[in-house]
């Protein structure tokens, strides 16, 4: 396949998309395209954001392309993969860049299999030279380590970019791009997995919260999780949890912070009774301020925290709740 363009592909899937993450992917795509001397294309699959044209102009997108089909509106992965296979057959992108979401975790490796090309998940950066291989940097071992992959220029490369890896940076003096509708034939696609009952999500998202109070095993019992919820409410934030609490059924999976849960970037993250395992830190290490409460002075969480309290979170949390309520 020829090296023709860097393509940022966004797909609202079944769970929507975060605008800041879309702009982060476009920022990285523009940077790689500049290094390769290639145009930046933005491919929107399924329903288009109302502000897509404005966003594309802000990030120096040369071509805004859309694929619309009724089979793509429900976030169905088989239809999405087939649409991308047909698109790549006519466009031959050098790099296909996704935001890593629940849906793209399912679809990106399958697309790579169909295209017989490389795929890197958990991407944090892509380095490129005009004639050389792409160098993809990815998070590994729960986010503690970075690993570099070199992908031959002879084939396209698919990269899924994790949340908060790149800060959005608009381009200067960009003109609104032309919009092109891409025709695909999905008439022969039959989804192999049928959603019996879709997940329901109400209210704000943990990923968007400015303040998060998260609890871990140090809470000792499910009843004590209410302390986390009360402090979050008093601070005007949201309650989160480490994976053990979700696995034990204390809280719903929507509250899980970590590598296999939500990747967050709040202004303030308070970790109560959380040890600081790398899998959890992958979901909160980007917080502007991280405060930790743990009875173990050697807990790993204190390596990441700006503020730390060595003590029993069951004794500390009620005092913080009282102080937060009095400050209102």
Residue pairs with C-beta under 8 A, 6 or more apart in sequence:
1 88
1 92
1 93
1 154
1 155
1 156
2 92
3 36
3 38
3 92
3 94
3 153
4 38
4 39
4 91
4 92
4 93
4 94
5 33
5 38
5 39
5 40
5 41
5 62
5 63
5 91
5 93
5 94
6 29
6 30
6 32
6 33
6 36
6 38
6 39
6 40
6 41
6 93
6 94
6 95
6 97
7 29
7 41
7 42
7 43
7 91
7 93
7 95
7 96
7 97
8 22
8 25
8 26
8 29
8 40
8 41
8 42
8 43
8 97
8 98
9 43
9 45
9 84
9 96
9 97
9 98
10 17
10 22
10 25
10 42
10 43
10 44
10 45
10 98
10 99
11 17
11 44
11 45
11 46
11 72
11 75
11 80
11 98
11 103
11 104
11 107
12 46
12 47
12 75
13 46
13 75
13 80
13 101
13 102
13 103
13 104
14 74
14 75
14 102
14 103
14 195
14 198
14 199
15 75
15 101
15 102
15 103
15 199
15 201
17 99
17 101
18 99
18 163
18 205
18 207
18 208
19 49
19 55
20 168
21 99
21 161
21 163
22 49
22 55
22 99
23 55
23 58
23 59
23 168
23 170
24 99
24 161
24 164
24 165
24 166
24 167
24 168
25 97
25 98
25 99
25 161
25 166
26 40
26 42
26 55
26 56
26 59
26 61
26 168
27 59
27 166
27 167
27 168
27 169
28 97
28 125
28 126
28 161
28 166
29 40
29 42
29 95
29 97
30 40
30 59
30 60
30 61
30 171
31 126
32 38
32 95
32 97
32 126
32 128
32 134
33 39
33 40
35 127
35 128
35 129
35 130
36 94
36 95
36 128
36 129
36 130
37 130
38 94
39 62
39 63
40 59
40 60
40 61
40 62
41 61
41 62
41 63
41 64
41 65
41 91
41 93
42 52
42 56
42 59
42 61
42 63
42 64
42 65
42 177
43 65
43 66
43 67
43 87
43 182
44 52
44 64
44 65
44 66
44 67
45 66
45 67
45 72
45 80
45 83
45 84
46 67
46 68
46 69
46 72
46 73
46 75
46 80
47 73
48 66
48 68
49 55
52 64
53 64
53 176
53 177
53 179
54 176
56 64
56 176
56 177
57 174
57 175
57 176
57 177
58 170
58 171
58 174
59 170
59 171
59 174
60 171
60 174
61 174
61 177
62 177
63 177
63 178
63 180
64 177
64 178
64 179
64 180
65 87
65 179
65 180
65 181
65 182
66 179
66 180
66 181
66 182
67 83
67 87
67 181
67 182
67 184
68 181
69 79
69 83
69 184
69 186
71 79
71 186
71 189
72 79
72 80
72 83
72 186
74 195
75 103
76 191
77 103
77 106
77 107
77 110
77 191
77 193
78 189
78 190
78 191
78 192
79 186
79 189
79 191
80 103
80 107
81 107
81 110
81 111
81 114
82 184
82 186
82 189
83 184
83 186
84 96
84 107
84 111
85 111
85 114
85 115
86 184
86 185
87 182
87 184
88 96
88 115
88 156
90 182
92 156
93 156
94 134
94 153
94 156
94 157
95 126
95 128
95 134
95 156
95 157
95 159
96 111
96 156
96 157
96 158
96 159
97 126
97 159
97 161
98 104
98 108
98 158
98 159
98 160
98 161
99 160
99 161
99 163
100 108
100 121
100 122
100 123
100 160
100 161
100 162
100 163
104 160
105 121
105 160
108 119
108 121
108 158
108 160
109 119
109 121
111 119
111 158
112 118
112 119
112 158
115 156
115 158
116 155
117 155
117 156
117 157
117 158
118 149
118 151
118 152
118 155
118 157
118 158
119 157
119 158
119 159
119 160
120 136
120 138
120 149
120 151
120 157
120 158
120 159
120 160
121 138
121 160
122 138
122 139
122 140
122 160
122 162
123 136
123 137
123 138
123 139
123 159
123 160
123 161
123 162
123 165
124 137
124 138
124 139
124 146
124 161
124 162
124 165
124 166
125 136
125 137
125 165
125 166
126 134
126 135
126 136
126 137
126 159
127 134
127 135
127 136
127 137
128 134
128 135
131 153
132 153
133 150
133 151
133 152
133 153
134 150
134 151
134 153
134 157
135 148
135 149
135 150
135 151
136 148
136 149
136 150
136 151
136 157
136 159
137 146
137 147
137 148
138 146
138 147
138 148
138 149
139 145
139 146
139 147
139 162
139 165
139 282
140 146
140 147
141 278
142 259
142 277
142 278
142 279
142 281
142 282
143 259
143 278
143 279
143 281
143 282
143 285
144 278
144 281
151 157
162 263
163 207
163 263
163 265
164 263
164 264
164 265
164 286
201 254
204 238
206 212
206 238
206 240
206 254
206 255
206 257
206 262
206 264
207 262
207 263
207 264
209 237
209 238
209 264
209 266
210 237
210 266
210 267
210 268
211 232
211 235
211 236
211 237
211 238
211 266
211 267
211 268
211 269
211 270
212 232
212 237
212 238
212 239
212 240
212 257
212 264
212 266
212 268
212 269
212 270
212 284
212 287
213 228
213 229
213 231
213 232
213 235
213 237
213 238
213 239
213 240
213 270
213 272
214 228
214 239
214 240
214 241
214 242
214 257
214 269
214 270
214 271
214 272
214 274
214 284
215 224
215 225
215 227
215 228
215 239
215 240
215 241
215 242
215 245
215 272
215 273
215 274
215 313
216 241
216 242
216 244
216 245
216 271
216 272
216 273
216 274
216 275
216 280
217 242
217 244
217 245
217 273
217 274
217 275
218 272
218 273
218 274
218 293
218 294
218 295
218 312
218 313
218 314
219 225
219 227
219 228
219 245
219 272
219 273
219 313
219 314
220 273
220 314
222 248
222 249
222 250
224 314
225 239
225 241
225 245
225 250
225 251
227 272
227 313
227 314
227 317
227 318
227 321
228 239
228 240
228 241
228 272
228 317
229 239
230 317
230 321
231 270
231 272
231 317
231 320
231 321
231 324
232 238
232 239
234 321
234 324
234 325
234 328
235 268
235 324
237 266
237 268
239 251
239 255
240 255
240 256
240 257
240 262
240 264
241 250
241 251
241 255
241 256
241 257
242 256
242 257
242 258
242 274
242 277
242 280
243 256
243 258
243 260
243 261
243 279
243 280
245 251
245 255
245 256
246 252
246 253
246 255
246 256
246 261
253 261
254 262
255 261
256 262
256 283
257 264
257 280
257 283
257 284
258 279
258 280
258 281
258 282
258 283
258 284
259 278
259 279
259 280
259 282
259 283
260 279
261 283
262 283
263 282
263 283
263 286
264 283
264 284
264 286
264 287
265 286
265 287
265 288
266 284
266 287
266 288
267 287
267 288
267 289
268 287
268 288
268 289
268 291
269 284
269 287
269 289
269 290
269 291
270 291
270 292
270 293
270 320
271 284
271 290
271 291
271 292
271 293
271 294
271 301
271 305
272 293
272 313
272 316
272 317
273 293
273 294
273 313
274 280
274 292
274 294
274 301
275 294
275 296
275 299
275 300
275 301
276 292
276 294
276 299
276 300
276 301
276 302
276 303
276 304
277 300
281 300
281 301
281 304
284 290
285 304
289 306
289 307
290 304
290 305
290 306
290 307
291 305
291 306
291 307
291 308
291 309
292 299
292 301
292 302
292 304
292 305
292 307
292 308
292 309
293 308
293 309
293 311
293 313
293 316
293 317
294 301
294 302
294 308
294 309
294 310
294 313
295 310
295 311
295 312
295 313
296 310
297 310
301 308
302 308
309 316
